[in-house]
Amino acid sequence: MAPMTLLTALVPGALCAAALGRAWPDGIDGQVRCIDEGSRALGLAFCGPPRPDEARDPDSVAAGLVATPGALPVLGVVPGPLSDELLSKNHRRGGNLACSSADRDVQDLLDDASDAAVDRIRSLGVCGVRRAAVVEEAAASWAGDQAAAEAHRPLLNAAAHLRIDLVLVASGLDDVESLGYDRWVSEMGCSPGLGYLTAEAFDSAAALERGLDRIRAAGEPEEVVTAPLAGSVSPGLVRQAARALAQVVARP
């Protein structure tokens, strides 16, 4: 018998609340309970702290989840240094990062984004989190593959020092492997043992089935990681994905 495939979905706290039929609570204790119970109700392999726009103190929620007896393992989320913020700043001033990557101002922005990601990894380590997803949603072509890899290297070094396992969740990157992660998922492919579901796979039951079919065609991964999902996603679709992946399949 083949082992089941685990679902690691990057969900906001609001989706955990929706899975329980509750409103998203204000207090830290309530948010910890909501994420703990909601993640299990969704059938997930990990739970995660709320997003910064959902809670005044996401780190306290993360620490509370780590300390909760019987809770799922906690997966932190770290925005990658090739960030939407960096791109939007450049668009506002009408620049072209691909043409101005030697500019000190652009390099400073990239360094700042990398430093911010490292700070986030360190904060998660202080909370007791031992695994994190680095979410990279911007294309690397504007910076060049070498600059992109250099921006990610401090994240890998910090995680190794803190003994935090990282998984890169990337979209739009042509050369994911060059960033140096042992475990990664993307629309272009995944590292051995992993599968990937895009956010669009949760638009409908039909879209989800197409995504699951692609995963089945590629083999039987140990774990499937999703792109970050919106709070408006149907909890039923997340549960459907978890159940489908958890089915034990008899080998011939």
GIRAZI-V696809 format. One record per residue. N is the residue number from 1. RES is the residue in one letter. SS is DSSP state (H for helix, E for strand, L for the rest). NEAR is the number of other C-alpha atoms within 12 Angstrom. D_LAST is the distance of its C-alpha to the last C-alpha in whole Angstrom. Layout:
BEGIN
n = <N,N>
res = <RES,RES>
ss = <SS,SS>
near = <NEAR,NEAR>
d_last = <D_LAST,D_LAST>
END
This chain:
BEGIN
n = <1,2,3,4,5,6,7,8,9,10,11,12,13,14,15,16,17,18,19,20,21,22,23,24,25,26,27,28,29,30,31,32,33,34,35,36,37,38,39,40,41,42,43,44,45,46,47,48,49,50,51,52,53,54,55,56,57,58,59,60,61,62,63,64,65,66,67,68,69,70,71,72,73,74,75,76,77,78,79,80,81,82,83,84,85,86,87,88,89,90,91,92,93,94,95,96,97,98,99,100,101,102,103,104,105,106,107,108,109,110,111,112,113,114,115,116,117,118,119,120,121,122,123,124,125,126,127,128,129,130,131,132,133,134,135,136,137,138,139,140,141,142,143,144,145,146,147,148,149,150,151,152,153,154,155,156,157,158,159,160,161,162,163,164,165,166,167,168,169,170,171,172,173,174,175,176,177,178,179,180,181,182,183,184,185,186,187,188,189,190,191,192,193,194,195,196,197,198,199,200,201,202,203,204,205,206,207,208,209,210,211,212,213,214,215,216,217,218,219,220,221,222,223,224,225,226,227,228,229,230,231,232,233,234,235,236,237,238,239,240,241,242,243,244,245,246,247,248,249,250,251,252>
res = <M,A,P,M,T,L,L,T,A,L,V,P,G,A,L,C,A,A,A,L,G,R,A,W,P,D,G,I,D,G,Q,V,R,C,I,D,E,G,S,R,A,L,G,L,A,F,C,G,P,P,R,P,D,E,A,R,D,P,D,S,V,A,A,G,L,V,A,T,P,G,A,L,P,V,L,G,V,V,P,G,P,L,S,D,E,L,L,S,K,N,H,R,R,G,G,N,L,A,C,S,S,A,D,R,D,V,Q,D,L,L,D,D,A,S,D,A,A,V,D,R,I,R,S,L,G,V,C,G,V,R,R,A,A,V,V,E,E,A,A,A,S,W,A,G,D,Q,A,A,A,E,A,H,R,P,L,L,N,A,A,A,H,L,R,I,D,L,V,L,V,A,S,G,L,D,D,V,E,S,L,G,Y,D,R,W,V,S,E,M,G,C,S,P,G,L,G,Y,L,T,A,E,A,F,D,S,A,A,A,L,E,R,G,L,D,R,I,R,A,A,G,E,P,E,E,V,V,T,A,P,L,A,G,S,V,S,P,G,L,V,R,Q,A,A,R,A,L,A,Q,V,V,A,R,P>
ss = <L,L,L,L,L,E,E,E,E,E,L,L,H,H,H,H,H,H,H,H,L,L,L,L,L,L,L,H,H,H,H,H,H,H,H,H,H,H,H,H,H,H,L,L,L,E,E,L,L,L,L,L,L,L,L,L,L,H,H,H,H,H,H,H,H,H,H,L,L,L,L,L,E,E,E,E,E,E,E,L,L,L,L,H,H,H,H,H,H,H,H,H,L,L,L,L,L,L,L,L,L,L,L,H,H,H,H,H,H,H,H,H,H,H,H,H,H,H,H,H,H,H,H,H,H,H,L,L,L,L,E,E,E,E,E,E,L,L,L,L,L,L,L,L,H,H,H,H,H,H,H,H,H,H,H,H,H,H,H,H,H,H,L,L,E,E,E,E,E,E,L,L,L,L,L,H,H,H,H,L,L,L,L,E,E,E,L,L,E,E,L,L,L,E,E,E,E,L,H,H,H,H,L,L,H,H,H,H,H,H,H,H,H,H,H,H,H,H,L,L,L,L,E,E,E,E,E,E,L,L,L,L,L,L,H,H,H,H,H,H,H,H,H,H,H,H,L,L,L,L,L,L>
near = <10,16,17,22,32,31,37,45,46,45,44,36,47,35,42,45,35,29,33,25,19,19,20,28,25,22,20,26,23,25,40,39,37,38,48,40,31,38,43,31,30,39,32,40,35,40,47,52,47,44,29,21,14,24,25,17,23,32,33,28,39,43,32,34,38,33,21,21,12,15,28,31,30,41,40,49,45,44,35,46,43,45,35,21,21,34,28,17,18,25,14,12,12,12,19,21,31,21,15,17,25,18,17,13,17,27,27,17,28,37,29,24,31,35,28,27,36,34,23,32,40,32,28,39,32,21,29,28,39,31,33,46,44,42,37,37,31,26,28,36,23,29,32,26,24,20,26,36,29,26,35,41,25,30,42,35,24,27,34,22,16,25,21,32,30,35,45,44,46,43,32,24,32,23,26,36,27,23,34,25,29,21,32,39,41,34,31,20,29,33,28,19,25,32,41,48,43,34,32,23,33,33,23,21,21,16,19,31,23,20,31,36,21,22,33,23,12,19,21,31,28,26,34,46,49,44,36,36,30,26,26,23,31,29,36,25,31,46,31,26,40,33,22,26,38,26,19,16,16,10,8,5>
d_last = <9,10,14,16,18,22,24,28,30,34,35,39,41,42,38,38,41,40,36,39,41,44,46,46,48,51,51,49,48,47,45,43,42,41,39,37,37,36,33,32,32,31,27,28,27,31,34,37,41,42,44,47,48,47,49,52,50,47,47,48,45,43,44,44,41,40,42,41,39,36,36,33,33,35,35,38,38,41,42,42,45,44,45,46,50,50,50,52,55,55,55,58,60,59,57,54,52,51,55,56,54,56,59,59,59,55,54,56,54,51,52,53,49,48,50,49,45,46,48,46,43,46,47,43,43,46,45,42,39,37,35,36,35,37,37,39,39,42,41,42,44,48,48,46,43,45,47,44,42,46,46,42,43,45,42,40,43,44,40,40,43,42,39,37,34,34,32,33,33,34,35,37,37,36,36,34,33,37,38,36,34,31,29,29,28,30,30,29,26,25,25,22,20,22,22,25,27,30,33,33,29,31,34,32,29,28,29,26,24,24,24,21,19,21,19,16,16,17,14,14,17,19,22,23,27,29,32,35,36,39,40,40,36,35,34,31,30,29,28,25,24,24,22,19,19,18,16,13,9,6,4,0>
END
